């Protein structure tokens, strides 16, 4: 009795990667609304069937692209912050600087900060971007709590306020006709907030 040979293992398709890369290039250049699926598949060198096998529709493709951008943004800011600091106490200030610098990237501006809220809806978009800022800020604030700069208190409210300020700064930078100037202005504003915290022993009760 002859044995049936097993089918050779198939290599995973790289169509998803091609589609994401093509969509990023086109949407950074033209925006979400003015980029058609026909252009995306042509740039990717795949069929429309391949697009709809990987993604439900253009919005689903955009959501995956924004998730990828958000993940890469968080990783970049973390790595660059860790490379610059000489003590844990510098986490907050340098981390905010690196986040603002990242907001100058064309793909972050156009896709994540400008088109993202409009295409995905605010709540869905918020679930992508808020955790990045909040986790990084809360991590930095924990160091200040540990060394006594902050009085013992829940960190969540402070982290929420600062991460909200960072998101607002990012959207303002992305919408500005001069993003570099906007980055400098919002950098100064956030530095003022940080200076208030770093001044030492910030009490838990509101003044």
Secondary structure, DSSP 8 states (H G I E B T S, - for coil): --------------HHHHHHHHHHHHHHHH-STT--HHHHHHHHT--HHHHHHH-SSHHHHHHHHHHHHHHHHHHHHHHHHHHH-SSGGGHHHHHHHHHHHHTTSHHIIIIIIIIHHHHH-HHHHHHHHHHHHHHHHHHHHHHHHHTTSB-S--SHHHHHHHHHHHHHHHHHHHHSSSHHHHHHHHHHHHHHHHHHHHTS-B-SS--
